[in-house]
């Protein structure tokens, strides 16, 4: 491992592939990602499925529908869930969301002028919670969200982030196909 010191910033060179953690199998570009038929979660675990639906409905209460879709789209992008991304961008368009804003969600930090301070705080919190394994939810991210949302509303935003991450994992684990909205 090679380490360099540049103005108090330590950089660690990447380890050779033979020493790093195993990587998931890569998919050949241009080839469809195919799976054998998988479990229908709603039929196999109906009580659990209904519980997630209940959490989803409760989380949305009192939240601006546009904000709900922004959060769901951002988490779905981060999780690589094409099924949910397609569903929520479609829902956002039907609700009148501006096409330009939909294109900017993935790069919202570079396109802040497309989003309100409140939306930016929600997108930042969505990223931190979705990527919680990369160091938790930083205090400054949480404080920014807490400054933009009343306590109850912040609780609902967090519940929505938890819910979309659950839906993403359900869709990815059961190989849902983008464009086949099964609601």
C-alpha positions as CSV (number, residue, x, y, z in Angstrom):
1,X,0.0,0.0,0.0
2,X,1.4,3.4,-1.0
3,X,0.7,6.4,1.1
4,X,1.5,10.0,0.2
5,X,1.2,13.2,2.2
6,X,0.1,16.3,0.5
7,X,-0.7,19.3,2.7
8,X,-1.9,17.3,5.7
9,X,-4.2,15.1,3.5
10,X,-3.3,11.4,3.5
11,X,-4.1,9.5,0.4
12,X,-4.1,5.7,0.2
13,X,-3.5,4.1,-3.1
14,X,-6.0,1.4,-4.1
15,X,-5.0,-2.1,-3.2
16,X,-4.4,-4.6,-6.1
17,X,-7.5,-6.5,-7.1
18,X,-6.1,-9.7,-5.5
19,X,-6.1,-8.1,-2.1
20,X,-9.5,-6.3,-2.3
21,X,-12.9,-7.6,-1.3
22,X,-14.7,-9.8,-3.8
23,X,-16.6,-7.8,-6.4
24,X,-20.0,-8.6,-7.8
25,X,-20.1,-10.2,-11.2
26,X,-20.0,-7.6,-13.9
27,X,-22.7,-7.5,-16.6
28,X,-21.6,-7.1,-20.2
29,X,-22.6,-3.8,-21.5
30,X,-25.6,-3.9,-23.9
31,X,-26.8,-7.3,-22.6
32,X,-30.0,-7.5,-20.6
33,X,-29.8,-8.4,-17.0
34,X,-31.8,-11.6,-16.9
35,X,-32.9,-13.7,-14.0
36,X,-34.9,-16.9,-13.7
37,X,-38.4,-16.1,-12.3
38,X,-38.2,-15.1,-8.7
39,X,-40.4,-14.9,-5.7
40,X,-43.6,-12.8,-5.8
41,X,-43.0,-11.1,-2.5
42,X,-46.6,-9.8,-2.2
43,X,-48.0,-13.4,-2.5
44,X,-45.3,-15.1,-0.5
45,X,-45.3,-12.8,2.4
46,X,-48.6,-10.9,2.3
47,X,-48.5,-9.6,5.9
48,X,-45.0,-8.2,5.5
49,X,-45.9,-6.7,2.1
50,X,-49.0,-5.0,3.6
51,X,-46.9,-3.7,6.5
52,X,-44.5,-2.0,4.1
53,X,-47.5,-0.5,2.2
54,X,-48.8,0.7,5.6
55,X,-45.5,2.3,6.5
56,X,-45.3,3.9,3.0
57,X,-48.8,5.4,3.4
58,X,-48.1,6.7,6.9
59,X,-44.7,8.2,5.8
60,X,-46.3,10.2,3.1
61,X,-48.9,11.9,5.3
62,X,-48.5,15.6,5.4
63,X,-45.6,15.7,2.9
64,X,-45.6,17.6,-0.4
65,X,-46.1,15.0,-3.1
66,X,-43.4,16.5,-5.2
67,X,-40.9,16.1,-2.3
68,X,-42.0,12.5,-1.9
69,X,-41.2,11.7,-5.5
70,X,-37.8,13.6,-5.3
71,X,-36.8,11.5,-2.3
72,X,-38.0,8.2,-3.9
73,X,-36.2,9.0,-7.2
74,X,-32.9,9.9,-5.5
75,X,-32.8,6.8,-3.3
76,X,-33.7,4.6,-6.3
77,X,-30.9,6.2,-8.3
78,X,-28.4,5.5,-5.5
79,X,-29.6,1.9,-5.0
80,X,-29.6,1.2,-8.8
81,X,-33.3,0.2,-8.7
82,X,-34.6,0.6,-12.3
83,X,-38.0,-0.7,-11.4
84,X,-38.6,1.9,-8.7
85,X,-36.8,4.7,-10.6
86,X,-39.1,4.1,-13.6
87,X,-42.2,4.0,-11.4
88,X,-41.4,7.2,-9.5
89,X,-40.3,9.3,-12.4
90,X,-43.5,8.3,-14.2
91,X,-45.5,9.2,-11.1
92,X,-43.7,12.6,-10.9
93,X,-44.4,13.4,-14.5
94,X,-48.1,12.5,-14.0
95,X,-48.2,14.9,-11.0
96,X,-46.7,17.7,-13.2
97,X,-43.1,17.6,-12.1
98,X,-40.8,19.6,-14.4
99,X,-38.8,17.4,-16.7
100,X,-35.7,19.5,-16.2
101,X,-35.8,18.9,-12.4
102,X,-36.1,15.1,-13.0
103,X,-33.0,15.2,-15.1
104,X,-31.1,17.1,-12.4
105,X,-31.9,14.9,-9.3
106,X,-28.8,12.8,-9.8
107,X,-26.6,15.9,-9.9
108,X,-28.6,18.1,-7.5
109,X,-25.5,19.5,-5.8
110,X,-24.3,20.9,-9.1
111,X,-27.8,22.1,-10.0
112,X,-29.0,23.6,-6.7
113,X,-30.9,26.3,-8.5
114,X,-33.5,23.7,-9.6
115,X,-34.3,22.8,-6.0
116,X,-35.5,24.7,-2.9
117,X,-33.4,24.7,0.3
118,X,-35.9,22.3,1.8
119,X,-35.6,19.9,-1.1
120,X,-31.8,20.1,-1.0
121,X,-31.9,19.2,2.7
122,X,-34.2,16.3,2.0
123,X,-32.0,15.0,-0.9
124,X,-28.9,15.3,1.3
125,X,-30.6,13.4,4.1
126,X,-31.8,10.8,1.6
127,X,-28.3,10.2,0.4
128,X,-26.9,9.9,3.9
129,X,-29.6,7.5,5.1
130,X,-29.5,5.4,1.9
131,X,-25.7,5.2,2.1
132,X,-25.6,4.9,5.9
133,X,-23.0,2.1,5.6
134,X,-20.5,4.7,4.4
135,X,-20.2,6.5,7.7
136,X,-23.6,7.0,9.2
137,X,-25.7,10.2,8.9
138,X,-23.4,13.2,9.5
139,X,-24.5,15.7,12.2
140,X,-24.4,18.6,9.7
141,X,-26.7,16.7,7.2
142,X,-29.1,15.9,10.0
143,X,-29.0,19.5,11.4
144,X,-29.6,20.9,7.9
145,X,-32.7,18.8,7.6
146,X,-33.9,19.5,11.1
147,X,-33.6,23.3,10.3
148,X,-35.9,22.9,7.2
149,X,-38.5,20.5,8.6
150,X,-40.7,20.6,11.7
151,X,-40.1,17.5,13.9
152,X,-43.2,15.6,12.8
153,X,-42.4,16.4,9.1
154,X,-38.8,15.3,9.6
155,X,-40.0,12.0,11.1
156,X,-42.2,11.5,8.0
157,X,-39.3,12.3,5.7
158,X,-37.1,9.7,7.5
159,X,-39.9,7.1,7.4
160,X,-40.2,7.8,3.6
161,X,-36.5,7.3,3.1
162,X,-36.6,4.0,5.1
163,X,-39.6,2.9,3.1
164,X,-38.2,3.6,-0.4
165,X,-35.0,1.9,0.6
166,X,-37.1,-1.2,1.6
167,X,-39.0,-1.1,-1.6
168,X,-35.7,-0.8,-3.6
169,X,-34.4,-3.9,-1.8
170,X,-37.6,-5.8,-2.5
171,X,-37.6,-4.9,-6.2
172,X,-33.9,-5.7,-6.6
173,X,-34.0,-8.9,-4.6
174,X,-37.0,-10.2,-6.6
175,X,-35.8,-9.0,-9.9
176,X,-38.6,-6.6,-10.7
177,X,-38.5,-5.4,-14.4
178,X,-38.5,-1.7,-15.0
179,X,-41.6,-0.6,-16.9
180,X,-43.7,-3.4,-15.5
181,X,-45.6,-1.4,-12.8
182,X,-47.3,-4.0,-10.7
183,X,-49.3,-1.7,-8.4
